[in-house]
């Protein structure tokens, strides 16, 4: 099945049930039952590839506005729902997530769970084995790409979605106060706990350089490569506090190691060999290339 044939099926199903996701899933199942088994697997492969293509912070921010909040599981469902709208909506959104304002998307079904399961259900109805796994996950970077969004300051980034879904940013003074509170909090030994708990230090014990740690803490989200779903209020890393925390981590306390037992007997040290690497996902890949297990 070509990608054009994939989109023809998606769009035919969408045209029949544009706002009823349950009916859309039933119609998709009917379409896939008419196909040879290899074509069902090919449809699923295209669906999975589109899902990985849509893994961006811009799209997650748009989903957050439309759904009035969006965790990682809901963002998974949102991406499959977006694909179900057809090629025009999908490609326009990947070009600029604010373009979602041009499409009629109801928050009630914007993150519907179920569309993604239809191909494997039909495949397994007709075959004793499971759906072949797509290689799409190995072709795309781990985690959302781009710059994380700040839910307190969305208007400049998504002006049309903010207007359509009636979002109101936090007042500038409130944003400044929040950042000051967070910076003060993490100027203490709490920064050590944050480095251990927020998925910044992988199991190999290497610590990314401050330029990368700063981006992680400013995002308010645990890095996707950490496998965590942790969130916090974004804050600006004080570099002096970072170096003090790093010194403390060279000889971690028993309490610190209870937080991260996987780091017992590991040497926690700053990675000084990652020149030219500027975000966490790239850094993890550079560790893998150098033989570190994370």
FITI-717403 format. One record per residue: residue in three letters; x, y, z of N, C-alpha, C in turn. Coordinates in steps of 0.05 Angstrom, whole numbers, padded with zeros to 5 digits, always signed. Atoms other than C-alpha are relative to their C-alpha. Last residue first. Layout:
alaXYZXYZXYZ/...
REM end
This chain:
unk+00016-00019-00016+00422+00093+00601-00025-00013+00011/unk+00028+00009-00002+00476+00046+00578-00016+00019+00017/unk+00013-00002-00026+00541+00080+00557-00028-00011-00002/unk+00000+00025-00014+00579+00055+00496-00013+00001+00028/unk-00025+00003-00015+00601+00121+00465+00000-00025+00019/unk-00021+00004+00020+00546+00117+00412+00027-00004+00014/unk+00003+00027+00011+00495+00107+00468+00023-00006-00020/unk-00009+00020-00021+00520+00168+00505+00000-00028-00012/unk-00030-00001-00001+00514+00210+00441+00011-00019+00021/unk-00010+00014+00023+00442+00186+00433+00030+00000-00001/unk+00004+00028-00005+00427+00208+00504+00011-00017-00023/unk-00020+00008-00020+00457+00276+00489-00002-00030+00006/unk-00026+00002+00014+00416+00285+00426+00022-00011+00019/unk+00003+00024+00016+00353+00271+00468+00025-00005-00017/unk-00003+00025-00015+00376+00320+00521-00002-00025-00017/unk+00025+00007-00014+00389+00380+00477+00002-00029+00011/unk+00013-00022-00014+00451+00418+00455-00028-00006+00011/unk+00026+00012-00006+00504+00370+00431-00015+00020+00018/unk+00019-00002+00022+00561+00406+00397-00027-00012+00004/unk+00000-00026+00014+00613+00383+00446-00019-00001-00023/unk+00023-00001+00018+00594+00320+00485-00002+00028-00014/unk-00007+00009+00027+00657+00298+00519-00023+00002-00019/unk-00015-00022+00013+00653+00334+00586+00007-00005-00029/unk-00009+00008+00027+00599+00290+00616+00013+00025-00013/unk+00008-00017+00022+00596+00309+00690+00011-00010-00027/unk-00019-00019+00010+00605+00252+00738-00011+00016-00023/unk+00016-00022+00012+00565+00205+00782+00020+00022-00008/unk-00014-00026-00003+00608+00143+00793-00016+00021-00015/unk-00006-00014+00025+00562+00084+00800+00015+00026+00007/unk-00026+00010+00010+00565+00037+00861+00006+00013-00027/unk-00019+00011-00019+00491+00053+00874+00025-00012-00014/unk-00026-00014+00001+00461+00093+00817+00020-00010+00021/unk-00015+00009+00024+00404+00044+00804+00027+00014-00002/unk-00017+00023-00006+00382+00056+00877+00016-00010-00024/unk-00009+00012+00025+00358+00126+00857+00018-00024+00006/unk+00016-00012+00021+00317+00158+00914+00007-00014-00027/unk+00026+00013-00003+00349+00110+00964-00019+00011-00021/unk-00001+00026+00014+00416+00133+00936-00026-00016+00004/unk+00000-00004+00029+00401+00206+00954-00001-00027-00014/unk+00027-00009+00008+00382+00186+01025-00001+00004-00030/unk+00017+00024+00000+00447+00146+01033-00029+00007-00008/unk+00008+00010-00026+00485+00209+01015-00017-00025-00004/unk+00029-00002-00007+00518+00221+00948-00006-00013+00027/unk+00000+00017-00023+00593+00234+00944-00028-00001+00011/unk-00024+00016+00002+00603+00263+00875+00003-00019+00023/unk+00006+00026+00013+00530+00284+00879+00025-00018-00004/unk+00013+00017-00019+00547+00339+00928-00005-00028-00011/unk-00020+00007-00021+00597+00370+00880-00012-00019+00021/unk-00018+00020+00013+00545+00366+00824+00021-00008+00020/unk+00014+00026+00000+00495+00402+00869+00017-00022-00011/unk+00001+00009-00028+00545+00458+00882-00014-00027+00002/unk-00027+00011-00007+00559+00463+00807+00001-00009+00029/unk-00005+00025+00015+00484+00467+00791+00028-00011+00009/unk+00013+00021-00015+00472+00520+00846+00005-00027-00014/unk-00015+00003-00024+00523+00565+00812-00011-00023+00017/unk-00023+00017+00006+00489+00553+00746+00018-00005+00024/unk-00023-00016-00009+00422+00577+00771+00025-00017-00003/unk-00021+00012-00016+00372+00538+00729+00021+00021+00008/unk-00026-00006+00011+00312+00579+00706+00022-00012+00018/unk-00016-00020-00014+00246+00547+00725+00027+00003-00014/unk-00026-00007+00013+00189+00508+00694+00015+00021+00016/unk+00001-00027+00010+00135+00485+00744+00027+00007-00012/unk-00004-00019-00022+00140+00410+00748-00003+00028-00012/unk+00003-00029+00007+00123+00349+00707+00005+00017+00024/unk-00001-00021-00021+00143+00275+00711-00003+00028-00012/unk+00022-00019+00008+00120+00225+00659+00000+00024+00019/unk+00017-00010-00022+00185+00184+00662-00022+00018-00011/unk+00022+00018-00005+00217+00141+00608-00019+00009+00022/unk-00001+00010-00027+00281+00180+00613-00021-00020+00006/unk-00019+00022-00002+00286+00187+00538+00003-00011+00028/unk+00013+00024+00010+00223+00230+00538+00018-00025+00003/unk-00007+00007+00028+00258+00282+00580-00013-00026-00007/unk-00022+00019+00000+00219+00300+00644+00006-00008-00029/unk+00008+00028+00007+00175+00361+00630+00025-00018+00003/unk+00021+00009-00018+00177+00432+00659-00009-00029-00004/unk+00023+00011+00015+00214+00457+00597-00023-00008+00019/unk+00016-00022+00011+00260+00505+00635-00024-00011-00014/unk+00015-00012-00022+00286+00447+00677-00018+00023-00010/unk+00018+00019-00012+00305+00407+00616-00017+00013+00021/unk+00023+00003+00018+00334+00467+00579-00020-00020+00012/unk+00016-00024-00001+00379+00484+00638-00025-00002-00017/unk+00017+00002-00025+00403+00412+00644-00018+00025+00001/unk+00021+00019+00006+00427+00417+00571-00019-00002+00024/unk+00016-00011+00022+00468+00481+00580-00024-00018-00006/unk+00021-00019-00009+00490+00455+00648-00017+00011-00022/unk-00011-00026-00006+00528+00395+00618-00023+00020+00007/unk-00003-00017+00023+00493+00327+00622+00011+00027+00008/unk+00017-00024-00004+00508+00284+00683+00004+00018-00025/unk-00010-00024+00014+00534+00213+00672-00020+00023+00004/unk-00012-00019-00018+00513+00162+00724+00012+00025-00012/unk-00029+00003+00002+00501+00103+00677+00015+00020+00018/unk-00010+00021-00017+00429+00099+00702+00031-00003-00002/unk+00008+00027+00007+00410+00166+00670+00015-00020+00018/unk-00023+00017-00001+00416+00233+00706-00008-00029-00006/unk-00022-00014+00013+00363+00283+00683+00025-00018+00000/unk-00009+00014+00024+00302+00238+00695+00024+00013-00014/unk+00013-00010+00024+00268+00286+00743+00010-00012-00026/unk+00027+00009+00004+00284+00248+00806-00012+00007-00027/unk+00003+00029-00003+00360+00251+00812-00028-00010-00009/unk-00017+00013+00020+00371+00321+00784-00003-00031+00001/unk+00011-00004+00027+00311+00346+00823+00016-00014-00021/unk+00022+00018+00003+00336+00314+00887-00013+00003-00028/unk-00011+00027+00001+00403+00349+00879-00023-00020-00004/unk-00009+00005+00027+00367+00414+00863+00012-00028-00003/unk+00022+00012+00015+00330+00409+00929+00008-00005-00029/unk-00006+00028+00006+00398+00422+00960-00023-00014-00014/unk-00008+00015-00023+00381+00496+00954+00008-00029-00008/unk-00027-00009-00007+00379+00542+00894+00011-00016+00024/unk-00020+00018+00010+00320+00500+00869+00029+00010+00004/unk+00004+00026-00011+00270+00535+00914+00023-00019-00009/unk-00008+00000-00028+00296+00604+00898-00001-00028+00012/unk-00029-00003-00001+00292+00591+00823+00011+00000+00028/unk-00013+00025+00008+00222+00564+00829+00030+00002+00002/unk+00004+00020-00021+00198+00624+00869+00014-00027-00007/unk-00018-00007-00023+00231+00673+00820-00003-00021+00023/unk-00027+00007+00007+00199+00637+00760+00019+00006+00023/unk-00003+00029+00000+00131+00639+00793+00028-00009-00006/unk+00000+00010-00028+00137+00712+00809+00005-00030+00002/unk-00025-00008-00011+00156+00729+00737+00003-00010+00029/unk-00020+00017+00012+00097+00690+00710+00027+00006+00012/unk+00003+00027-00012+00051+00724+00759+00020-00019-00011/unk-00012-00002-00027+00078+00792+00738-00002-00027+00014/unk-00029-00001+00000+00065+00775+00665+00013+00000+00027/unk-00010-00028+00000-00008+00755+00679+00030+00001+00001/unk-00004-00012-00027-00021+00682+00664+00010+00029-00004/unk-00026+00003-00012-00045+00668+00593+00000+00012+00028/unk-00010-00026-00010-00119+00663+00578+00027-00006+00013/unk-00020+00003-00021-00146+00607+00534+00009+00028+00008/unk+00004-00018-00023-00211+00618+00497+00020-00005+00023/unk+00006+00017-00023-00208+00557+00451+00000+00016+00027/unk+00022+00019+00006-00212+00597+00387-00009-00015+00025/unk+00026-00014+00004-00171+00656+00412-00023-00019-00004/unk+00006-00013-00025-00114+00613+00440-00027+00015-00002/unk+00011+00020-00018-00117+00570+00378-00007+00012+00027/unk+00027+00007+00009-00108+00631+00334-00013-00022+00017/unk+00019-00021-00003-00050+00661+00373-00029-00008-00008/unk+00024+00011+00012-00011+00597+00384-00023+00020+00000/unk-00006+00024+00015+00061+00617+00399-00024-00011-00015/unk-00018-00007+00022+00050+00689+00420+00005-00024-00018/unk+00013-00017+00020-00012+00670+00460+00019+00006-00023/unk+00006+00014+00025+00016+00610+00497-00008+00018-00023/unk-00007-00020+00021+00052+00639+00558-00005-00013-00028/unk+00006-00027-00010+00028+00605+00622+00003+00021-00022/unk+00029-00004+00000+00025+00537+00588-00009+00027+00011/unk+00006-00009-00027+00099+00542+00571-00030+00006+00001/unk+00017-00023-00004+00115+00501+00509-00003+00007+00029/unk+00023+00004-00018+00175+00456+00499-00017+00026+00003/unk-00002-00015-00026+00220+00475+00440-00025-00005+00016/unk+00006-00029-00001+00227+00427+00381+00003+00011+00029/unk-00021-00018+00012+00221+00352+00378-00008+00029+00002/unk+00010-00022+00016+00180+00307+00424+00023+00018-00010/unk+00012-00023-00013+00215+00244+00447-00009+00022-00018/unk+00016+00006-00024+00264+00196+00415-00012+00026+00010/unk-00013-00005-00026+00286+00216+00345-00019-00008+00023/unk+00005-00027-00010+00254+00182+00284+00012+00004+00028/unk-00006-00020+00021+00274+00123+00241-00003+00029+00010/unk-00029-00002+00003+00279+00071+00297+00008+00022-00020/unk-00012-00010-00025+00207+00082+00319+00030+00003-00002/unk+00001-00030-00001+00183+00075+00246+00014+00011+00025/unk-00027-00009-00007+00207+00002+00242+00001+00031+00003/unk-00011-00020+00019+00136-00022+00245+00028+00008+00009/unk-00007-00026-00012+00121-00085+00285+00012+00018-00022/unk-00029-00005+00002+00086-00142+00248+00006+00028+00011/unk-00008-00019+00022+00014-00149+00273+00030+00004+00000/unk+00005-00028-00005+00007-00209+00320+00008+00017-00025/unk-00023-00015-00010+00003-00281+00296-00008+00029+00004/unk-00006+00009-00027-00059-00325+00289+00023+00016+00013/unk-00027+00012+00000-00085-00285+00230+00007-00008+00029/unk-00004+00017+00023-00154-00261+00210+00026-00016+00000/unk+00025+00015+00006-00181-00229+00273+00005-00022-00021/unk+00000+00024-00018-00109-00211+00291-00026-00015-00002/unk-00021+00019+00008-00103-00166+00230-00002-00025+00017/unk+00008+00014+00024-00170-00133+00244+00021-00021-00009/unk+00024+00016-00006-00152-00117+00316-00008-00016-00025/unk-00009+00025-00013-00082-00094+00295-00023-00018+00007/unk-00014+00018+00019-00112-00045+00244+00009-00026+00014/unk+00017+00014+00020-00164-00018+00293+00016-00018-00018/unk+00001+00028-00005-00119-00003+00353-00015-00016-00022/unk-00026+00013+00005-00096+00066+00332-00001-00030+00003/unk-00005+00001+00029-00168+00092+00325+00026-00016-00005/unk+00013+00022+00014-00183+00073+00397+00007-00003-00029/unk-00016+00024+00000-00168+00129+00446-00014-00023-00014/unk+00016+00026-00001-00199+00195+00428+00019-00024+00000/unk-00020+00019-00008-00157+00257+00443-00013-00027+00005/unk-00026-00007+00012-00196+00309+00404+00022-00020+00008/unk-00012+00023+00014-00262+00275+00421+00027+00005-00012/unk+00012+00025-00010-00294+00320+00473+00012-00024-00013/unk-00016+00011-00022-00246+00377+00456-00010-00027+00011/unk+00014-00002-00025-00284+00385+00390+00018-00012+00023/unk-00009+00022-00018-00241+00396+00329-00013+00005+00027/unk+00021+00002-00021-00269+00436+00271+00006-00024+00018/unk+00015+00025+00001-00207+00453+00231-00019-00002+00024/unk+00016+00000+00024-00176+00521+00215-00019-00025-00002/unk+00023-00018-00004-00153+00530+00287-00018+00000-00025/unk+00023+00016-00010-00109+00469+00275-00024+00017+00005/unk+00020+00004+00022-00066+00517+00234-00023-00018+00009/unk+00021-00019-00003-00033+00537+00300-00021-00002-00022/unk+00021+00011-00017+00007+00473+00295-00023+00019+00005/unk+00003-00020-00021+00046+00500+00236-00024-00009+00017/unk-00013-00025+00009+00074+00457+00180-00002+00021+00021/unk-00029+00004-00002+00057+00393+00218+00015+00025-00009/unk-00007-00001-00028-00014+00419+00226+00030-00004+00004/unk+00002-00028-00008-00023+00433+00152+00009+00004+00029/unk-00023-00014+00011+00003+00363+00137+00000+00030+00007/unk-00026+00010-00011-00045+00329+00183+00023+00016-00009/unk-00003-00009-00028-00106+00371+00167+00027-00008+00012/unk-00002-00030+00000-00096+00362+00092+00003+00010+00029/unk-00027-00011+00008-00078+00288+00098+00001+00030+00003/unk-00008+00000+00027-00140+00264+00136+00026+00015-00006/unk+00013-00022+00013-00177+00276+00201+00008+00002-00030/unk+00026+00008+00010-00157+00207+00226-00016+00022-00015/unk-00004+00015+00025-00085+00230+00230-00027-00008-00012/unk-00007-00019+00021-00106+00282+00282+00004-00015-00027/unk+00024-00014+00008-00141+00229+00323+00005+00020-00022/unk+00015+00019+00017-00078+00187+00323-00026+00013-00010/unk-00014+00003+00026-00038+00247+00347-00015-00019-00018/unk+00005-00024+00017-00089+00264+00401+00013-00003-00027/unk+00026+00003+00013-00087+00192+00428-00006+00024-00018/unk-00001+00023+00018-00012+00196+00441-00027-00002-00015/unk-00014-00010+00024-00020+00266+00469+00003-00023-00020/unk+00020-00014+00016-00072+00238+00518+00013+00010-00026/unk+00018+00020+00012-00021+00188+00543-00021+00013-00018/unk-00013+00014+00022+00031+00243+00551-00017-00022-00012/unk-00023+00016-00009-00013+00290+00589+00011-00016-00023/unk-00006+00024+00016-00058+00343+00557+00025-00014+00010/unk-00018+00017-00015-00094+00402+00588+00005-00026-00015/unk-00001-00014-00026-00152+00443+00562+00017-00016+00020/unk+00011+00019-00020-00162+00392+00506-00001+00013+00028/unk+00026+00011+00009-00154+00444+00451-00013-00017+00022/unk+00020-00021+00002-00100+00484+00486-00027-00011-00007/unk+00005-00010-00027-00059+00424+00509-00022+00021+00000/unk+00018+00019-00013-00066+00393+00440-00007+00009+00028/unk+00026-00004+00012-00036+00456+00409-00021-00019+00013/unk+00011-00025-00010+00021+00453+00459-00028+00005-00012/unk+00009+00006-00027+00032+00379+00442-00012+00026+00012/unk+00026+00013+00002+00033+00398+00368-00010-00006+00028/unk+00021-00018+00011+00087+00449+00380-00027-00013-00001/unk+00010-00016-00022+00126+00402+00426-00021+00020-00010/unk-00013-00026-00003+00131+00353+00368-00012+00015+00024/unk-00010-00002-00028+00116+00280+00356+00016+00025+00004/unk+00015-00020-00014+00074+00284+00292+00009+00005+00029/unk-00005-00026+00013+00124+00247+00249-00013+00022+00016/unk-00027-00009-00008+00121+00189+00299+00007+00027-00013/unk+00000-00005-00029+00045+00182+00290+00027+00010+00010/unk+00013-00026-00004+00051+00188+00215+00000+00008+00029/unk-00020-00020+00009+00100+00129+00215-00011+00028+00003/unk-00021-00003-00021+00052+00088+00258+00021+00021-00009/unk+00012-00013-00023-00006+00100+00210+00021+00005+00022/unk+00003-00029+00007+00037+00083+00150-00012+00016+00023/unk-00027-00011+00002+00057+00017+00183+00000+00030-00007/unk-00009-00005-00028-00015+00002+00203+00028+00012+00000/unk+00015-00022-00011-00037+00010+00131+00010+00007+00028/unk-00011-00024+00012+00019-00036+00109-00014+00025+00009/unk-00025-00006-00013-00003-00089+00158+00013+00025-00011/unk+00007-00009-00027-00074-00085+00132+00025+00007+00015/unk+00008-00028+00003-00046-00089+00061-00009+00012+00027/unk-00025-00016+00003-00008-00153+00078-00007+00030-00002/unk-00013-00003-00027-00074-00183+00104+00026+00017-00002/unk-00018+00023-00006-00110-00171+00038+00015+00006+00026/unk-00027+00000+00011-00161-00115+00044+00014-00026+00005/unk+00001+00006+00029-00237-00118+00052+00028-00003-00012/unk+00008+00028+00004-00232-00124+00128-00001-00008-00030/unk-00024+00017-00002-00193-00059+00128-00007-00029-00003/unk-00018-00003+00023-00252-00019+00101+00023-00019+00002/unk+00014+00011+00024-00301-00048+00152+00018+00002-00025/unk-00001+00030-00002-00252-00035+00209-00013-00013-00024/unk-00027+00008+00007-00245+00037+00186+00003-00030+00001/unk-00003-00002+00029-00320+00044+00187+00028-00007-00010/unk+00015+00022+00012-00324+00019+00258+00003+00000-00030/unk-00015+00025-00005-00268+00065+00280-00015-00024-00012/unk-00023-00001+00018-00303+00125+00248+00016-00026+00003/unk+00009+00008+00026-00368+00106+00283+00023-00001-00020/unk+00008+00028-00002-00332+00109+00349-00010-00011-00027/unk-00024+00017+00001-00297+00173+00330-00007-00029+00002/unk+00007+00023-00018-00361+00210+00313+00022-00020-00002/unk+00000-00009-00028-00345+00279+00285-00008-00022+00020/unk-00020-00020-00007-00325+00267+00212+00002+00007+00030/unk+00006-00005-00028-00362+00201+00202+00020+00021+00011/unk+00025+00014-00008-00369+00186+00127-00007+00006+00029/unk+00023-00013+00013-00317+00238+00106-00027-00012+00008/unk+00005-00025-00014-00268+00210+00158-00025+00014-00012/unk+00012+00006-00026-00273+00140+00130-00007+00025+00015/unk+00026+00012+00006-00260+00163+00059-00015-00006+00026/unk+00018-00022+00006-00204+00207+00084-00028-00009-00007/unk+00005-00018-00023-00168+00152+00120-00020+00021-00006/unk+00017+00014-00019-00177+00104+00061-00006+00017+00024/unk+00026+00003+00012-00150+00154+00011-00020-00015+00019/unk+00015-00025-00005-00093+00172+00058-00028-00002-00012/unk+00006-00002-00029-00068+00100+00059-00017+00024+00005/unk+00022+00018-00004-00073+00096-00017-00009+00000+00030/unk+00024-00012+00011-00030+00158-00022-00024-00018+00004/unk+00009-00020-00019+00021+00129+00027-00025+00014-00011/unk-00015-00025+00001+00027+00068-00019-00012+00020+00021/unk+00017-00024+00000+00000+00000+00000+00018+00025+00000/
REM end
